[in-house]
Amino acid sequence: MAETLVRYVAIDANGKRVRGAIAARDEGSAFELLRGQGYSPLRLMPAAPARQGSVRSSLNARESAELLAGLAELLRAGADIRTALGLLTARFERDGVRRACRRLAADIAEGQPLDRAFARAFEKQPFVAPIIAAGETSGDLPGSLQRAADALESRLKLTDQLMSVLAYPAFVAVSAFVALLVILFFIVPSIAPLALEAGASPPLFLRVLIGVSDALRTHLLLVTALMSVALLGFVTAAWLGALRAPVERLLLDGPARKTFGGLTFGAFSISLGNMLAGGAPMNDALRLAIRTVGSSEARQRLEPVLGAIREGRALSDVLATVRGFPPALARLAAIGEASNTMGELLARGGRMEELAAMRRIESFGRIAGPALIVMLGVLLGSLMGGLLTGISEIGSAALQ
């Protein structure tokens, strides 16, 4: 008979009530298995079949951070992971988080490796599973859970800062575009009849504006269709990943290389440093840290590092050869090798690189906002000045 999942409520050896799921042929077999593990079953029931992919996309980054931090806290308090997941299932109100907790408990009860179970539950945060695997390897699972939660919190703060810094320049740019459309579609068409009725030839600037306005309004459907096709093509290319590699290369090697490299390689250094600080072996920590890098181009540049380390080369020497890798982090790695504090220094250096990148982004935001406002003022002023000058010249010619 095939095994199925049986949910249970039981009393453990310490007298605590625990909930979970166990793989067994039937409820009788589940009862005997639980007794053999030192539990006193109170209630057994068949587990409802989980829909494939039900956990996927159910956890956002903030909920994931709260769940991981809660697991770390309960494990430090002495609870086993399935008991902790049962307690967290009752703590959270949203059904998606509860399903994630139940699915994690079921996967662990089935005997799946922790990193695979966490990879399935935290599919949107692919760096979580490698950190969990490193913690399991080093014997510090609560510490790895807390480090994963801290990494998520750090990324949330970075995302919030980016949104707050770039929101104002984006708003100004959109406002400028809308103002330009209003001028071309409403103001210029209302002035064009005056120029025609006056019988005089409008100035060059006004003729250009009238021509652009007439062309846009006459071929509005065609322009809209072309813009829609271009937008659809862009979205399709982005969805298929065709734009990812060139964009990432531009960001890593272009004018914004210090900023993007600081965020990308800084996050890698934090992950690697946390794993090394948790006691994970260098090869395992490096392999797992490379998996946490979100940029595929950066991952390709870091993958040869693992082979060089296996050949016996020093990490600091190899990192210094990675194109775009911050030199300060390579120097910190060299200091860490000499002082046996590699993990702490890499994690600290990664945070410093992220903070430096954010300061550059904030500086850009402080400059971009006023600069865009000035550009918008110059654009609108030039357009309105040209319109008024054209009307004035037409009026003068008509009077003459």
C-alpha positions in Angstrom: 0.0 0.0 0.0 1.4 3.4 -0.9 2.3 5.8 1.8 0.3 9.0 2.4 0.6 12.0 4.6 -1.2 11.8 8.0 -1.6 14.9 10.1 -1.3 14.5 13.8 -1.6 16.3 17.1 0.5 14.7 19.8 2.4 15.3 23.1 6.1 15.1 22.9 8.5 13.8 25.6 8.6 17.2 27.3 4.8 17.3 27.6 4.4 19.9 24.8 1.5 19.7 22.3 2.9 19.5 18.8 1.3 19.4 15.3 2.8 18.0 12.1 2.5 15.4 9.4 4.1 12.1 8.9 4.3 9.7 5.9 2.6 6.3 6.7 0.4 3.7 5.0 -2.6 4.5 7.2 -3.5 6.0 10.5 -2.6 2.9 12.5 0.9 2.9 11.0 1.2 6.6 11.7 0.3 5.9 15.3 3.0 3.3 15.7 5.6 5.5 14.0 4.8 8.4 16.3 5.0 6.2 19.4 8.3 5.0 18.2 9.5 8.6 18.0 8.5 9.3 21.6 5.2 11.1 20.8 1.8 10.4 22.4 -0.7 10.9 19.6 -3.9 12.7 20.4 -5.5 13.0 17.0 -4.7 11.6 13.5 -6.3 12.7 10.3 -5.5 12.3 6.6 -3.6 15.3 5.2 -5.5 17.3 2.5 -3.7 16.9 -0.8 -1.7 20.1 -1.5 -2.1 21.5 -4.9 1.1 21.7 -6.9 2.5 25.1 -6.9 0.1 26.4 -4.2 3.0 27.7 -2.1 4.6 29.3 -5.1 4.3 33.1 -5.3 2.3 33.0 -2.0 5.0 34.6 0.1 6.2 38.1 -0.4 9.6 39.3 0.8 8.3 40.9 4.0 6.3 37.8 5.0 9.2 35.6 4.2 11.5 37.6 6.5 9.0 37.4 9.3 8.6 33.7 8.8 12.3 33.0 8.8 12.9 35.2 11.8 10.1 33.5 13.7 11.6 30.1 12.9 15.0 31.2 14.1 13.5 32.5 17.4 11.6 29.3 18.1 14.5 27.0 17.2 16.8 28.9 19.5 14.1 28.4 22.2 14.5 24.6 21.8 11.5 23.8 19.5 12.0 21.3 16.6 11.4 22.7 13.2 8.0 21.0 12.6 6.7 22.2 16.0 8.0 25.7 15.2 6.2 25.6 11.8 3.0 24.5 13.6 3.2 27.4 16.0 3.8 29.8 13.2 0.9 28.5 11.3 -1.3 29.7 14.1 0.5 33.0 14.4 0.0 34.3 10.9 -3.4 35.4 9.7 -2.9 35.2 5.9 -3.8 31.9 4.3 -0.9 32.0 2.0 1.6 32.0 4.8 -0.2 29.3 6.6 -0.2 27.1 3.5 3.6 27.8 3.2 4.1 26.7 6.8 2.0 23.5 6.4 3.7 22.6 3.1 7.2 23.1 4.6 6.2 20.8 7.5 4.8 18.2 5.2 7.9 18.3 2.9 10.2 17.9 6.0 8.0 15.1 7.3 8.4 13.3 4.0 12.2 13.4 4.5 13.0 16.0 1.9 16.3 17.9 2.5 15.8 21.2 4.2 17.3 23.2 1.3 15.0 21.6 -1.2 11.9 22.2 1.0 12.9 25.8 1.6 13.7 26.3 -2.1 10.2 25.3 -2.9 8.5 27.5 -0.3 10.8 30.5 -1.0 10.9 30.3 -4.8 10.7 34.1 -5.1 13.8 34.4 -2.8 16.3 31.9 -4.3 19.1 32.9 -2.0 17.3 31.6 1.1 17.8 27.9 0.3 21.6 28.1 -0.1 21.9 29.9 3.3 19.7 27.3 4.9 21.9 24.5 3.4 25.0 26.2 4.7 23.5 26.5 8.2 22.5 22.8 8.1 26.1 21.9 7.0 27.6 24.0 9.8 25.1 22.9 12.5 23.8 26.4 13.0 20.3 26.2 11.5 18.8 29.0 13.7 21.7 31.3 12.8 21.3 30.6 9.1 17.5 31.3 9.4 18.2 34.6 11.1 20.9 35.5 8.5 18.4 34.8 5.7 15.8 36.9 7.4 18.3 39.8 7.9 19.3 39.5 4.2 15.7 39.8 3.2 15.1 42.8 5.5 18.3 44.4 4.1 17.0 44.0 0.5 13.6 45.3 1.5 15.2 48.4 2.9 17.3 48.8 -0.2 14.2 48.5 -2.4 12.3 51.0 -0.3 15.2 53.4 -0.5 15.4 53.0 -4.3 11.7 53.6 -4.7 11.8 56.7 -2.6 14.9 58.1 -4.3 13.7 57.4 -7.9 10.0 58.2 -7.5 10.4 62.0 -7.7 12.6 62.1 -10.8 10.2 59.6 -12.5 7.2 61.7 -11.6 8.8 64.8 -13.0 9.7 63.0 -16.3 6.2 61.7 -16.7 4.8 65.2 -16.0 7.0 66.6 -18.7 5.8 64.0 -21.2 2.2 64.7 -20.3 2.7 68.5 -20.6 4.2 68.1 -24.0 1.3 66.0 -25.2 -1.2 68.6 -23.9 0.6 71.3 -25.8 0.8 69.3 -29.1 -2.8 68.0 -28.9 -4.7 70.9 -27.4 -2.9 74.2 -27.3 -1.2 74.1 -30.8 -4.4 73.0 -32.6 -6.3 76.0 -31.0 -3.6 78.4 -32.3 -3.2 77.0 -35.8 -6.5 78.5 -37.1 -5.4 81.9 -36.1 -2.2 81.5 -38.1 -4.2 80.4 -41.2 -6.8 83.2 -40.9 -4.2 85.9 -40.6 -2.9 85.1 -44.0 0.7 85.6 -43.0 3.3 82.9 -43.0 3.9 81.7 -39.4 7.4 81.7 -38.0 9.5 78.6 -38.4 9.1 77.5 -34.8 5.4 77.7 -34.9 5.2 76.0 -38.3 7.2 73.1 -36.9 4.9 72.8 -33.9 1.8 72.9 -36.1 3.2 70.3 -38.5 4.1 67.9 -35.6 0.7 68.4 -34.0 -1.1 67.8 -37.3 1.0 64.7 -38.0 0.3 63.2 -34.6 -3.4 63.9 -34.7 -3.8 62.7 -38.3 -1.9 59.5 -37.7 -2.9 59.0 -34.1 -4.1 55.4 -34.7 -0.9 54.5 -36.6 1.3 56.1 -33.9 -0.6 54.4 -31.1 -0.3 51.0 -32.9 3.4 51.4 -33.5 3.9 52.4 -29.8 1.8 49.4 -28.7 3.8 47.0 -30.9 7.1 48.4 -29.6 5.9 48.2 -26.0 4.6 44.6 -26.6 7.9 43.7 -28.2 9.9 45.1 -25.3 7.7 43.3 -22.7 7.9 40.0 -24.6 11.7 40.3 -25.0 12.0 41.1 -21.3 9.8 38.2 -20.4 11.8 35.8 -22.6 15.0 37.1 -21.0 16.5 38.4 -24.3 17.2 41.8 -22.8 18.6 40.6 -19.5 22.1 39.8 -20.6 22.8 43.0 -22.5 21.2 45.1 -19.8 23.2 43.4 -17.0 26.5 43.8 -19.0 25.7 47.5 -19.5 25.0 48.0 -15.8 28.1 46.0 -14.7 30.5 47.7 -17.2 28.8 51.0 -18.1 28.7 54.3 -16.3 26.7 52.9 -13.4 29.2 50.0 -12.8 30.2 51.1 -9.3 26.7 51.4 -8.1 25.3 48.2 -9.7 28.5 46.3 -8.9 28.4 47.5 -5.3 24.8 46.2 -4.9 25.4 42.9 -6.7 28.8 41.9 -5.4 28.1 43.5 -2.0 25.1 41.1 -1.6 27.3 38.2 -2.7 29.9 39.1 -0.1 27.3 39.4 2.6 26.0 35.9 1.8 29.5 34.4 1.6 30.6 36.1 4.7 27.5 35.0 6.7 28.0 31.4 5.6 31.7 31.4 6.5 31.0 33.1 9.8 28.4 30.3 10.4 31.1 27.6 10.0 30.4 26.4 6.5 33.4 25.1 4.5 34.8 27.5 1.9 33.9 25.4 -1.1 30.3 24.9 0.0 29.9 28.5 1.1 31.3 29.8 -2.1 29.1 27.5 -4.3 26.0 28.4 -2.4 26.8 32.2 -2.3 27.2 32.2 -6.1 23.8 30.7 -6.3 22.3 33.7 -4.4 23.5 36.2 -6.9 20.5 37.6 -8.9 22.4 38.8 -11.9 23.2 35.9 -14.3 26.1 37.9 -15.8 27.7 38.4 -12.4 27.2 34.7 -11.6 29.1 33.8 -14.8 31.9 36.0 -13.7 32.0 34.5 -10.2 31.7 30.8 -11.2 35.4 30.4 -12.2 36.3 31.5 -8.7 35.1 28.2 -7.3 37.3 26.2 -9.6 40.3 28.4 -8.8 39.7 27.9 -5.0 39.6 24.1 -5.5 43.0 24.4 -7.2 44.4 25.9 -4.0 44.5 29.6 -4.9 43.7 32.3 -2.4 40.2 33.7 -2.5 41.4 37.3 -2.4 43.7 36.8 -5.4 40.9 35.2 -7.4 38.3 37.8 -6.5 40.7 40.5 -7.6 40.6 39.1 -11.1 36.8 39.1 -11.4 35.8 41.9 -13.8 33.7 44.6 -12.0 34.4 43.1 -8.5 35.0 46.0 -6.0 38.7 46.1 -5.2 38.0 47.1 -1.5 36.2 43.7 -1.0 39.2 41.8 -2.5 41.5 43.7 -0.1 39.2 42.9 2.9 39.3 39.2 1.8 43.1 39.3 1.9 43.0 40.8 5.4 40.5 38.2 6.5 42.8 35.4 5.2 45.7 36.7 7.3 43.6 37.3 10.4 41.3 34.3 10.2 38.2 36.6 10.2 37.2 36.2 6.5 33.5 35.8 7.2 33.1 38.9 9.4 35.1 41.1 7.2 33.4 40.0 3.9 30.0 40.5 5.4 30.9 43.9 6.8 32.6 44.9 3.5 29.5 43.8 1.6 27.3 46.0 3.7 29.7 48.9 3.2 29.5 48.5 -0.6 25.7 48.4 -0.5 25.6 51.6 1.6 28.1 53.3 -0.7 25.9 52.3 -3.7 22.8 53.7 -2.0 24.6 56.9 -1.3 25.4 57.3 -4.9 21.8 56.5 -5.9 20.6 59.1 -3.3 23.0 61.7 -4.7 21.7 61.0 -8.2 18.1 61.4 -7.0 18.9 64.7 -5.3 20.5 66.0 -8.6 18.1 64.4 -11.0 14.9 65.8 -9.5 16.0 69.5 -9.7 17.7 68.9 -13.0 14.5 67.5 -14.5 12.5 70.3 -13.1 14.9 72.8 -14.8 14.7 70.9 -18.1 10.9 70.8 -17.8 10.8 74.5 -17.2 13.1 75.2 -20.1 11.1 72.9 -22.4 7.7 74.3 -21.5 9.0 77.9 -21.4 10.6 77.5 -24.9 7.4 76.0 -26.3 5.1 78.6 -24.8 7.6 81.4 -25.7 7.8 80.2 -29.2 4.0 80.0 -29.5 3.5 83.5 -28.0 6.2 84.9 -30.2 4.6 83.3 -33.3 1.2 84.7 -32.4 2.7 88.1 -31.8 4.5 88.1 -35.2 1.3 86.9 -37.0 -0.7 89.7 -35.3 1.9 92.3 -36.3 1.9 91.1 -39.9 -1.9 91.1 -40.1 -2.0 94.7 -38.8 0.5 95.8 -41.4 
